[in-house]
Amino acid sequence: MRFLFLLLLPVLCSAKTIELGFPDLAHRVKVQLPDEYDASKKYPALFYYHGGGGNPDTSLMRHHVDGREWIVVGMTYYQQGRLQGTKVELEKELTLFRSVRRHLADKYNMDQKRCYVAGFSKGGYMSDFLLQAVPDLAGGAIMGAGHLYKVNPGNTRKFSRKKPVFIGVGRLDGGYYFSLRAVVFYRNLGASTTFDVWHDIAHSMPKDGSTALQQWLVLQTTSRTKVAPVAQKEMEQEFQSAAKLDPFDRWIKLRQLRGYPYASLAGDAFEKKLASEIETLEKNPAVAPEASILNRHHKILFQEISDSSLENLKKANAAYLELLNQAASSKQAELVKGDYQRTRQMIEQYKKPEPDGDKGDNDPFAPNKPKDPENKRRIPRNPLVK
């Protein structure tokens, strides 16, 4: 296994922030040590990959973690700009990740058994690649992104334990479909997945951060027994806050609460109350038609994901169009329209030659195409995202 060596000695920028320089990198890696850092303790680490056009950053993840518990790493990339996903590029990114991880373990007592990756947009896809390529990662968070293809197509092994994987995405994000693919892919690998949908949000994080992500990260460092009393209190507060919303928005919010990591710790009584309120709302005339459309929409989405044939894609496209015609006055019409347009454009793309090579052997979701002898695997552009 190759490692990179520090180009310069680490730079101490403040009492808690360090920068690491490596050869041939445009940006330094940023490292923020825990508050009241104790060199005798072992700490978990969260490696965060920023989106395209960004810079190494620790502030977003520090907002989501207990600053006393985590080492937060703002990673950079070998390849600036759009992530191509070629074999050579991924090997370089792996070498960089392993080099930073080894250095932090040697110098700052980072616990290599408790390393997590996270990223948004381009960084989310990098997290997907690393979760596949680095078996000993403790877990990861994929945000504003999803799953594209298998990094090691010949590897059919599942995770040896229920590795925690968080997937968060705006419902208006053009990459929502790829996030659903990630849910299916990682559940099939045996992961324990948390799927958090940010309603009325496109390609960005929620303004105040993701509550579900904060809860998920707490549970990576704290026992469920210790968290349970806090979880019960917070979930009850969220439930009461939702009561102030109109029926449709309350239904959307309660469905989201049902997927929060703390929901399973709030107790049987709370779980029953939440399920009962959702069931009651779905009988409300203002909600019932929307619930029916949502269920049908999700059914088409998962049918599309389950079968990689072009024939199935055409069936999904026809089903989206039928649902769109029936849901023209629905609050969800634009979401259905987006999937209809996406699948229509994907069908058109499959009719064209594939200049960048095939994902067929790697991607269980994509129709098969001729193999690329140079292994130029690249991330396809989402036709709805410019």
Secondary structure as GFF3:
##gff-version 3
##sequence-region A 1 386
A	DSSP	beta_strand	11	12	.	.	.	ID=ss1
A	DSSP	beta_strand	17	20	.	.	.	ID=ss2
A	DSSP	beta_strand	29	32	.	.	.	ID=ss3
A	DSSP	beta_strand	43	49	.	.	.	ID=ss4
A	DSSP	alpha_helix	59	62	.	.	.	ID=ss5
A	DSSP	beta_strand	71	75	.	.	.	ID=ss6
A	DSSP	alpha_helix	87	108	.	.	.	ID=ss7
A	DSSP	beta_strand	110	120	.	.	.	ID=ss8
A	DSSP	alpha_helix	122	133	.	.	.	ID=ss9
A	DSSP	beta_strand	139	143	.	.	.	ID=ss10
A	DSSP	beta_strand	164	170	.	.	.	ID=ss11
A	DSSP	alpha_helix	176	188	.	.	.	ID=ss12
A	DSSP	beta_strand	192	198	.	.	.	ID=ss13
A	DSSP	alpha_helix	211	221	.	.	.	ID=ss14
A	DSSP	alpha_helix	224	242	.	.	.	ID=ss15
A	DSSP	alpha_helix	247	258	.	.	.	ID=ss16
A	DSSP	three_ten_helix	261	265	.	.	.	ID=ss17
A	DSSP	alpha_helix	268	281	.	.	.	ID=ss18
A	DSSP	alpha_helix	288	306	.	.	.	ID=ss19
A	DSSP	alpha_helix	310	326	.	.	.	ID=ss20
A	DSSP	alpha_helix	333	350	.	.	.	ID=ss21
###
